[in-house]
Amino acid sequence: MRRSTPLVLAGGLLALAVACLLSLMIGARTVSPSTVVDALSDYDSSLTDHVVIHSRLLRTLAGIAVGAALAVAGAAMQGMTRNPLADPGILGINAGATTAVVLGVYLVDASEVAQFTALALLGAALGTVVVYAVASLGREGATPVKLALAGAALTAGLGSVVNALVMIDDSSLDRLRFWQVGTLGARSLADISRVGVLMVIGAVVIVAMAGVLNALALGDDAAVGLGVKVGRARALLGTAIILLCGAAVALAGPIGFLGLVVPHAARLLVGGDYRRIVPLCLLGGPVLLLLADTAGRVIAPPAEVQVGVMTALVGVPVFIVLIRTRRQVGL
């Protein structure tokens, strides 16, 4: 049964508020909700709890930005390619972005988020081109399974390159140790703001083209019949996806499966209309990522499990179920 969209969105806003509160409260030092409110409304640098909360605030803001970017990108990829298995991590986009960043660190000693962003955007674009070129070989063209296999092959190959580069360069290993598996920590407000501009542009394009995604999900012939200029639409959507994924990787490293899980959950709640799915992904992505990050802080104290590992623990079973049952919700 499909639920009322306004009701679902209201529930999503409430869930996001709760996820943000938990992200600010929970960690090596747990604080109360009232302390969180005090720290945000009347900050006092002499109070340890207030300092702790403000350090977590940047992590929470990064989680909101990255979660929304990856979830919306995943929804757009699924609609544009008519591929229910589409995800920036599965289709090799994250792998391309990650490899470009690691090469930049190794070859030119890149260290700034602005440098990471430029490299990640280039790598994401190249990864997208390679996956679609390989998957398009043969008479059937780029089927969902061929796209997933091409993405998996590219991810494995580039992963080997990344591991080799990181292992032979100790300075790269130290700098990229946590970033390589996906992390929300160690970013400044300036970093989040700069990368956030690209995320906002990409998200606005996809929200504005949600109706076009509905047409593309019916197939190219149907989309043309509905007046959609398919080539231009794919180019715009592809550019928006690359902006979102490249910016997310630059800020937090490669975080997989979020773009797979959240759109499917949204589809179960509000149906197959992308005008409803995309706004819900803007809320659902941050909720899932913040909860995963918060759980990673407490699952194995005093150490932390990086958020990329936590999302994989959720996403891999979902991916396997989608492949085995082949009873995906209609795109």
MARPAFI-201901 format. One record per residue (C-alpha): chain; residue number from 1; z negated, y negated, x negated. Coordinates in nm, 3 decimals, always signed. Example, Ala and Ser with C-alpha at 12.3 -4.5 7.8 and 13.67 -1.06 7.14 Angstrom:
BEGIN
+----+-----+---------+---------+---------+
| ch |   i |       z |       y |       x |
+----+-----+---------+---------+---------+
|  A |   1 |  -0.780 |  +0.450 |  -1.230 |
|  A |   2 |  -0.714 |  +0.106 |  -1.367 |
+----+-----+---------+---------+---------+
***
This chain:
BEGIN
+----+-----+---------+---------+---------+
| ch |   i |       z |       y |       x |
+----+-----+---------+---------+---------+
|  A |   1 |  +0.000 |  +0.000 |  +0.000 |
|  A |   2 |  +0.103 |  -0.340 |  -0.140 |
|  A |   3 |  -0.173 |  -0.598 |  -0.138 |
|  A |   4 |  -0.145 |  -0.965 |  -0.049 |
|  A |   5 |  -0.011 |  -1.150 |  -0.353 |
|  A |   6 |  -0.247 |  -1.453 |  -0.321 |
|  A |   7 |  -0.541 |  -1.214 |  -0.291 |
|  A |   8 |  -0.431 |  -1.017 |  -0.597 |
|  A |   9 |  -0.380 |  -1.337 |  -0.798 |
|  A |  10 |  -0.726 |  -1.459 |  -0.695 |
|  A |  11 |  -0.867 |  -1.127 |  -0.809 |
|  A |  12 |  -0.677 |  -1.165 |  -1.136 |
|  A |  13 |  -0.827 |  -1.509 |  -1.195 |
|  A |  14 |  -1.175 |  -1.371 |  -1.130 |
|  A |  15 |  -1.112 |  -1.078 |  -1.365 |
|  A |  16 |  -0.990 |  -1.319 |  -1.634 |
|  A |  17 |  -1.303 |  -1.532 |  -1.597 |
|  A |  18 |  -1.523 |  -1.222 |  -1.633 |
|  A |  19 |  -1.323 |  -1.099 |  -1.934 |
|  A |  20 |  -1.358 |  -1.440 |  -2.103 |
|  A |  21 |  -1.732 |  -1.445 |  -2.038 |
|  A |  22 |  -1.776 |  -1.095 |  -2.183 |
|  A |  23 |  -1.565 |  -1.189 |  -2.485 |
|  A |  24 |  -1.794 |  -1.485 |  -2.553 |
|  A |  25 |  -2.115 |  -1.290 |  -2.491 |
|  A |  26 |  -2.066 |  -0.955 |  -2.663 |
|  A |  27 |  -2.046 |  -0.876 |  -3.032 |
|  A |  28 |  -2.272 |  -0.810 |  -3.331 |
|  A |  29 |  -2.506 |  -1.064 |  -3.171 |
|  A |  30 |  -2.513 |  -1.051 |  -2.791 |
|  A |  31 |  -2.603 |  -1.368 |  -2.602 |
|  A |  32 |  -2.680 |  -1.440 |  -2.239 |
|  A |  33 |  -2.439 |  -1.598 |  -1.988 |
|  A |  34 |  -2.662 |  -1.904 |  -1.962 |
|  A |  35 |  -2.643 |  -1.953 |  -2.338 |
|  A |  36 |  -2.264 |  -1.935 |  -2.319 |
|  A |  37 |  -2.261 |  -2.207 |  -2.054 |
|  A |  38 |  -2.498 |  -2.423 |  -2.259 |
|  A |  39 |  -2.289 |  -2.381 |  -2.575 |
|  A |  40 |  -1.970 |  -2.481 |  -2.397 |
|  A |  41 |  -2.118 |  -2.775 |  -2.208 |
|  A |  42 |  -2.371 |  -2.909 |  -2.461 |
|  A |  43 |  -2.291 |  -2.772 |  -2.808 |
|  A |  44 |  -2.570 |  -2.788 |  -3.068 |
|  A |  45 |  -2.469 |  -2.685 |  -3.421 |
|  A |  46 |  -2.834 |  -2.626 |  -3.515 |
|  A |  47 |  -2.854 |  -2.332 |  -3.273 |
|  A |  48 |  -2.725 |  -2.004 |  -3.415 |
|  A |  49 |  -2.620 |  -1.872 |  -3.074 |
|  A |  50 |  -2.405 |  -2.179 |  -3.013 |
|  A |  51 |  -2.229 |  -2.134 |  -3.349 |
|  A |  52 |  -2.165 |  -1.767 |  -3.269 |
|  A |  53 |  -2.019 |  -1.850 |  -2.929 |
|  A |  54 |  -1.786 |  -2.116 |  -3.069 |
|  A |  55 |  -1.658 |  -1.873 |  -3.331 |
|  A |  56 |  -1.581 |  -1.629 |  -3.050 |
|  A |  57 |  -1.414 |  -1.902 |  -2.846 |
|  A |  58 |  -1.115 |  -1.914 |  -3.082 |
|  A |  59 |  -1.086 |  -1.536 |  -3.062 |
|  A |  60 |  -1.092 |  -1.556 |  -2.684 |
|  A |  61 |  -0.824 |  -1.827 |  -2.674 |
|  A |  62 |  -0.605 |  -1.617 |  -2.904 |
|  A |  63 |  -0.655 |  -1.318 |  -2.674 |
|  A |  64 |  -0.548 |  -1.518 |  -2.369 |
|  A |  65 |  -0.233 |  -1.645 |  -2.542 |
|  A |  66 |  -0.128 |  -1.315 |  -2.700 |
|  A |  67 |  -0.212 |  -1.106 |  -2.393 |
|  A |  68 |  -0.009 |  -1.327 |  -2.160 |
|  A |  69 |  +0.284 |  -1.341 |  -2.404 |
|  A |  70 |  +0.313 |  -0.965 |  -2.455 |
|  A |  71 |  +0.263 |  -0.875 |  -2.088 |
|  A |  72 |  +0.526 |  -1.123 |  -1.966 |
|  A |  73 |  +0.766 |  -1.016 |  -2.241 |
|  A |  74 |  +0.722 |  -0.653 |  -2.140 |
|  A |  75 |  +0.791 |  -0.728 |  -1.774 |
|  A |  76 |  +1.105 |  -0.922 |  -1.864 |
|  A |  77 |  +1.226 |  -0.643 |  -2.091 |
|  A |  78 |  +1.177 |  -0.383 |  -1.820 |
|  A |  79 |  +1.369 |  -0.585 |  -1.564 |
|  A |  80 |  +1.647 |  -0.699 |  -1.795 |
|  A |  81 |  +1.718 |  -0.353 |  -1.938 |
|  A |  82 |  +1.627 |  -0.153 |  -1.626 |
|  A |  83 |  +1.413 |  +0.050 |  -1.863 |
|  A |  84 |  +1.064 |  +0.141 |  -1.738 |
|  A |  85 |  +0.963 |  +0.236 |  -2.093 |
|  A |  86 |  +1.043 |  -0.107 |  -2.237 |
|  A |  87 |  +0.771 |  -0.267 |  -2.448 |
|  A |  88 |  +0.788 |  -0.489 |  -2.758 |
|  A |  89 |  +0.613 |  -0.219 |  -2.960 |
|  A |  90 |  +0.814 |  +0.076 |  -2.832 |
|  A |  91 |  +1.157 |  -0.088 |  -2.865 |
|  A |  92 |  +1.105 |  -0.198 |  -3.225 |
|  A |  93 |  +1.068 |  -0.573 |  -3.172 |
|  A |  94 |  +0.714 |  -0.582 |  -3.307 |
|  A |  95 |  +0.816 |  -0.361 |  -3.600 |
|  A |  96 |  +1.095 |  -0.599 |  -3.694 |
|  A |  97 |  +0.862 |  -0.898 |  -3.675 |
|  A |  98 |  +0.591 |  -0.722 |  -3.875 |
|  A |  99 |  +0.830 |  -0.614 |  -4.149 |
|  A | 100 |  +0.968 |  -0.966 |  -4.185 |
|  A | 101 |  +0.618 |  -1.110 |  -4.221 |
|  A | 102 |  +0.513 |  -0.850 |  -4.479 |
|  A | 103 |  +0.834 |  -0.909 |  -4.678 |
|  A | 104 |  +0.760 |  -1.281 |  -4.666 |
|  A | 105 |  +0.410 |  -1.227 |  -4.801 |
|  A | 106 |  +0.538 |  -0.995 |  -5.074 |
|  A | 107 |  +0.844 |  -1.196 |  -5.183 |
|  A | 108 |  +0.750 |  -1.561 |  -5.132 |
|  A | 109 |  +0.371 |  -1.541 |  -5.090 |
|  A | 110 |  +0.380 |  -1.661 |  -4.728 |
|  A | 111 |  +0.031 |  -1.736 |  -4.599 |
|  A | 112 |  +0.050 |  -2.003 |  -4.328 |
|  A | 113 |  +0.087 |  -1.922 |  -3.959 |
|  A | 114 |  +0.395 |  -2.145 |  -3.944 |
|  A | 115 |  +0.558 |  -1.928 |  -4.211 |
|  A | 116 |  +0.448 |  -1.612 |  -4.032 |
|  A | 117 |  +0.598 |  -1.746 |  -3.711 |
|  A | 118 |  +0.940 |  -1.823 |  -3.859 |
|  A | 119 |  +0.953 |  -1.483 |  -4.028 |
|  A | 120 |  +0.834 |  -1.299 |  -3.717 |
|  A | 121 |  +1.095 |  -1.466 |  -3.496 |
|  A | 122 |  +1.371 |  -1.369 |  -3.739 |
|  A | 123 |  +1.243 |  -1.013 |  -3.768 |
|  A | 124 |  +1.204 |  -0.975 |  -3.391 |
|  A | 125 |  +1.562 |  -1.090 |  -3.335 |
|  A | 126 |  +1.702 |  -0.853 |  -3.597 |
|  A | 127 |  +1.494 |  -0.564 |  -3.464 |
|  A | 128 |  +1.627 |  -0.624 |  -3.113 |
|  A | 129 |  +1.989 |  -0.626 |  -3.233 |
|  A | 130 |  +1.949 |  -0.306 |  -3.434 |
|  A | 131 |  +1.781 |  -0.111 |  -3.153 |
|  A | 132 |  +2.042 |  -0.207 |  -2.894 |
|  A | 133 |  +2.327 |  -0.140 |  -3.135 |
|  A | 134 |  +2.200 |  +0.209 |  -3.214 |
|  A | 135 |  +2.112 |  +0.291 |  -2.851 |
|  A | 136 |  +2.454 |  +0.177 |  -2.729 |
|  A | 137 |  +2.638 |  +0.437 |  -2.936 |
|  A | 138 |  +2.797 |  +0.711 |  -2.727 |
|  A | 139 |  +2.949 |  +0.727 |  -2.381 |
|  A | 140 |  +2.629 |  +0.676 |  -2.181 |
|  A | 141 |  +2.541 |  +0.350 |  -2.352 |
|  A | 142 |  +2.186 |  +0.220 |  -2.393 |
|  A | 143 |  +1.995 |  +0.449 |  -2.157 |
|  A | 144 |  +1.615 |  +0.411 |  -2.127 |
|  A | 145 |  +1.550 |  +0.726 |  -2.331 |
|  A | 146 |  +1.798 |  +0.628 |  -2.604 |
|  A | 147 |  +1.641 |  +0.283 |  -2.627 |
|  A | 148 |  +1.296 |  +0.437 |  -2.662 |
|  A | 149 |  +1.418 |  +0.683 |  -2.927 |
|  A | 150 |  +1.602 |  +0.411 |  -3.122 |
|  A | 151 |  +1.294 |  +0.191 |  -3.105 |
|  A | 152 |  +1.069 |  +0.474 |  -3.219 |
|  A | 153 |  +1.301 |  +0.553 |  -3.510 |
|  A | 154 |  +1.317 |  +0.189 |  -3.618 |
|  A | 155 |  +0.940 |  +0.151 |  -3.585 |
|  A | 156 |  +0.880 |  +0.461 |  -3.799 |
|  A | 157 |  +1.129 |  +0.353 |  -4.064 |
|  A | 158 |  +1.006 |  -0.003 |  -4.089 |
|  A | 159 |  +0.646 |  +0.118 |  -4.077 |
|  A | 160 |  +0.711 |  +0.316 |  -4.395 |
|  A | 161 |  +0.854 |  +0.006 |  -4.562 |
|  A | 162 |  +0.552 |  -0.201 |  -4.458 |
|  A | 163 |  +0.304 |  +0.060 |  -4.583 |
|  A | 164 |  +0.486 |  +0.089 |  -4.916 |
|  A | 165 |  +0.486 |  -0.287 |  -4.972 |
|  A | 166 |  +0.122 |  -0.323 |  -4.876 |
|  A | 167 |  +0.013 |  -0.035 |  -5.099 |
|  A | 168 |  +0.189 |  -0.160 |  -5.414 |
|  A | 169 |  +0.054 |  -0.515 |  -5.384 |
|  A | 170 |  -0.325 |  -0.544 |  -5.375 |
|  A | 171 |  -0.321 |  -0.909 |  -5.268 |
|  A | 172 |  -0.093 |  -0.824 |  -4.975 |
|  A | 173 |  -0.321 |  -0.535 |  -4.882 |
|  A | 174 |  -0.625 |  -0.761 |  -4.862 |
|  A | 175 |  -0.443 |  -1.032 |  -4.667 |
|  A | 176 |  -0.276 |  -0.800 |  -4.418 |
|  A | 177 |  -0.528 |  -0.518 |  -4.386 |
|  A | 178 |  -0.648 |  -0.611 |  -4.036 |
|  A | 179 |  -0.346 |  -0.815 |  -3.925 |
|  A | 180 |  -0.124 |  -0.510 |  -3.971 |
|  A | 181 |  -0.301 |  -0.315 |  -3.693 |
|  A | 182 |  -0.348 |  -0.612 |  -3.460 |
|  A | 183 |  -0.643 |  -0.848 |  -3.462 |
|  A | 184 |  -0.752 |  -1.162 |  -3.276 |
|  A | 185 |  -0.987 |  -1.298 |  -3.541 |
|  A | 186 |  -0.953 |  -1.550 |  -3.825 |
|  A | 187 |  -0.732 |  -1.808 |  -3.652 |
|  A | 188 |  -0.794 |  -2.180 |  -3.617 |
|  A | 189 |  -0.740 |  -2.391 |  -3.308 |
|  A | 190 |  -0.446 |  -2.559 |  -3.484 |
|  A | 191 |  -0.283 |  -2.219 |  -3.546 |
|  A | 192 |  -0.326 |  -2.116 |  -3.183 |
|  A | 193 |  -0.191 |  -2.450 |  -3.060 |
|  A | 194 |  +0.122 |  -2.440 |  -3.276 |
|  A | 195 |  +0.212 |  -2.085 |  -3.184 |
|  A | 196 |  +0.108 |  -2.146 |  -2.825 |
|  A | 197 |  +0.389 |  -2.399 |  -2.781 |
|  A | 198 |  +0.647 |  -2.125 |  -2.840 |
|  A | 199 |  +0.462 |  -1.893 |  -2.603 |
|  A | 200 |  +0.459 |  -2.155 |  -2.329 |
|  A | 201 |  +0.833 |  -2.216 |  -2.367 |
|  A | 202 |  +0.909 |  -1.844 |  -2.349 |
|  A | 203 |  +0.679 |  -1.787 |  -2.053 |
|  A | 204 |  +0.819 |  -2.084 |  -1.858 |
|  A | 205 |  +1.174 |  -1.952 |  -1.903 |
|  A | 206 |  +1.080 |  -1.607 |  -1.777 |
|  A | 207 |  +0.878 |  -1.740 |  -1.482 |
|  A | 208 |  +1.171 |  -1.964 |  -1.386 |
|  A | 209 |  +1.411 |  -1.668 |  -1.411 |
|  A | 210 |  +1.197 |  -1.416 |  -1.223 |
|  A | 211 |  +1.447 |  -1.416 |  -0.937 |
|  A | 212 |  +1.726 |  -1.344 |  -1.186 |
|  A | 213 |  +1.524 |  -1.048 |  -1.314 |
|  A | 214 |  +1.524 |  -0.909 |  -0.960 |
|  A | 215 |  +1.904 |  -0.923 |  -0.962 |
|  A | 216 |  +1.940 |  -0.772 |  -1.310 |
|  A | 217 |  +1.708 |  -0.488 |  -1.213 |
|  A | 218 |  +1.966 |  -0.387 |  -0.950 |
|  A | 219 |  +2.237 |  -0.346 |  -1.215 |
|  A | 220 |  +2.503 |  -0.572 |  -1.363 |
|  A | 221 |  +2.752 |  -0.526 |  -1.081 |
|  A | 222 |  +2.496 |  -0.615 |  -0.815 |
|  A | 223 |  +2.376 |  -0.912 |  -1.021 |
|  A | 224 |  +2.732 |  -1.047 |  -1.052 |
|  A | 225 |  +2.776 |  -1.002 |  -0.678 |
|  A | 226 |  +2.464 |  -1.212 |  -0.625 |
|  A | 227 |  +2.610 |  -1.492 |  -0.836 |
|  A | 228 |  +2.421 |  -1.427 |  -1.160 |
|  A | 229 |  +2.600 |  -1.502 |  -1.486 |
|  A | 230 |  +2.480 |  -1.186 |  -1.654 |
|  A | 231 |  +2.569 |  -1.273 |  -2.014 |
|  A | 232 |  +2.399 |  -1.612 |  -2.004 |
|  A | 233 |  +2.098 |  -1.471 |  -1.821 |
|  A | 234 |  +2.049 |  -1.196 |  -2.079 |
|  A | 235 |  +2.084 |  -1.446 |  -2.363 |
|  A | 236 |  +1.820 |  -1.678 |  -2.215 |
|  A | 237 |  +1.582 |  -1.396 |  -2.132 |
|  A | 238 |  +1.635 |  -1.234 |  -2.472 |
|  A | 239 |  +1.558 |  -1.562 |  -2.647 |
|  A | 240 |  +1.242 |  -1.606 |  -2.441 |
|  A | 241 |  +1.130 |  -1.250 |  -2.520 |
|  A | 242 |  +1.185 |  -1.304 |  -2.892 |
|  A | 243 |  +0.986 |  -1.629 |  -2.879 |
|  A | 244 |  +0.696 |  -1.456 |  -2.704 |
|  A | 245 |  +0.692 |  -1.147 |  -2.924 |
|  A | 246 |  +0.749 |  -1.327 |  -3.252 |
|  A | 247 |  +0.476 |  -1.580 |  -3.177 |
|  A | 248 |  +0.234 |  -1.307 |  -3.069 |
|  A | 249 |  +0.294 |  -1.103 |  -3.386 |
|  A | 250 |  +0.257 |  -1.411 |  -3.606 |
|  A | 251 |  -0.078 |  -1.493 |  -3.447 |
|  A | 252 |  -0.235 |  -1.149 |  -3.402 |
|  A | 253 |  -0.020 |  -0.887 |  -3.571 |
|  A | 254 |  +0.161 |  -0.601 |  -3.396 |
|  A | 255 |  -0.025 |  -0.510 |  -3.076 |
|  A | 256 |  +0.149 |  -0.231 |  -2.889 |
|  A | 257 |  +0.164 |  -0.097 |  -2.534 |
|  A | 258 |  +0.027 |  -0.408 |  -2.362 |
|  A | 259 |  +0.379 |  -0.495 |  -2.245 |
|  A | 260 |  +0.416 |  -0.143 |  -2.106 |
|  A | 261 |  +0.086 |  -0.099 |  -1.923 |
|  A | 262 |  +0.035 |  -0.439 |  -1.759 |
|  A | 263 |  +0.375 |  -0.471 |  -1.582 |
|  A | 264 |  +0.339 |  -0.121 |  -1.438 |
|  A | 265 |  -0.010 |  -0.202 |  -1.312 |
|  A | 266 |  +0.120 |  -0.525 |  -1.158 |
|  A | 267 |  +0.406 |  -0.336 |  -0.994 |
|  A | 268 |  +0.161 |  -0.095 |  -0.835 |
|  A | 269 |  -0.037 |  -0.388 |  -0.692 |
|  A | 270 |  +0.235 |  -0.624 |  -0.566 |
|  A | 271 |  +0.557 |  -0.421 |  -0.557 |
|  A | 272 |  +0.882 |  -0.461 |  -0.746 |
|  A | 273 |  +0.947 |  -0.835 |  -0.696 |
|  A | 274 |  +0.940 |  -1.003 |  -1.037 |
|  A | 275 |  +0.848 |  -1.333 |  -0.873 |
|  A | 276 |  +0.513 |  -1.165 |  -0.812 |
|  A | 277 |  +0.497 |  -0.936 |  -1.115 |
|  A | 278 |  +0.542 |  -1.207 |  -1.379 |
|  A | 279 |  +0.259 |  -1.438 |  -1.258 |
|  A | 280 |  +0.028 |  -1.139 |  -1.233 |
|  A | 281 |  +0.119 |  -1.038 |  -1.589 |
|  A | 282 |  +0.013 |  -1.385 |  -1.704 |
|  A | 283 |  -0.337 |  -1.292 |  -1.585 |
|  A | 284 |  -0.341 |  -0.917 |  -1.641 |
|  A | 285 |  -0.230 |  -0.930 |  -2.004 |
|  A | 286 |  -0.522 |  -1.147 |  -2.120 |
|  A | 287 |  -0.768 |  -0.944 |  -1.912 |
|  A | 288 |  -0.666 |  -0.614 |  -2.071 |
|  A | 289 |  -0.648 |  -0.755 |  -2.423 |
|  A | 290 |  -0.984 |  -0.933 |  -2.404 |
|  A | 291 |  -1.156 |  -0.625 |  -2.261 |
|  A | 292 |  -0.999 |  -0.409 |  -2.533 |
|  A | 293 |  -1.112 |  -0.653 |  -2.802 |
|  A | 294 |  -1.464 |  -0.671 |  -2.659 |
|  A | 295 |  -1.488 |  -0.291 |  -2.640 |
|  A | 296 |  -1.371 |  -0.267 |  -3.000 |
|  A | 297 |  -1.666 |  -0.478 |  -3.113 |
|  A | 298 |  -1.927 |  -0.242 |  -2.968 |
|  A | 299 |  -1.768 |  +0.103 |  -2.982 |
|  A | 300 |  -1.864 |  +0.173 |  -3.345 |
|  A | 301 |  -2.127 |  -0.080 |  -3.459 |
|  A | 302 |  -2.172 |  -0.245 |  -3.703 |
|  A | 303 |  -1.798 |  -0.208 |  -3.773 |
|  A | 304 |  -1.526 |  -0.331 |  -3.537 |
|  A | 305 |  -1.228 |  -0.134 |  -3.407 |
|  A | 306 |  -0.926 |  -0.365 |  -3.417 |
|  A | 307 |  -0.772 |  -0.457 |  -3.084 |
|  A | 308 |  -0.436 |  -0.302 |  -3.171 |
|  A | 309 |  -0.606 |  +0.036 |  -3.202 |
|  A | 310 |  -0.785 |  -0.010 |  -2.870 |
|  A | 311 |  -0.466 |  -0.098 |  -2.679 |
|  A | 312 |  -0.295 |  +0.207 |  -2.829 |
|  A | 313 |  -0.577 |  +0.428 |  -2.697 |
|  A | 314 |  -0.495 |  +0.301 |  -2.348 |
|  A | 315 |  -0.119 |  +0.275 |  -2.384 |
|  A | 316 |  -0.024 |  +0.608 |  -2.542 |
|  A | 317 |  -0.145 |  +0.820 |  -2.246 |
|  A | 318 |  +0.037 |  +0.588 |  -2.004 |
|  A | 319 |  +0.356 |  +0.616 |  -2.208 |
|  A | 320 |  +0.334 |  +0.996 |  -2.209 |
|  A | 321 |  +0.276 |  +1.009 |  -1.834 |
|  A | 322 |  +0.575 |  +0.782 |  -1.768 |
|  A | 323 |  +0.801 |  +1.005 |  -1.977 |
|  A | 324 |  +0.677 |  +1.336 |  -1.836 |
|  A | 325 |  +0.665 |  +1.255 |  -1.467 |
|  A | 326 |  +0.975 |  +1.029 |  -1.450 |
|  A | 327 |  +0.830 |  +0.899 |  -1.123 |
|  A | 328 |  +0.812 |  +0.536 |  -1.227 |
|  A | 329 |  +0.765 |  +0.267 |  -0.972 |
|  A | 330 |  +1.102 |  +0.115 |  -0.881 |
|  A | 331 |  +1.212 |  -0.167 |  -1.106 |
+----+-----+---------+---------+---------+
***
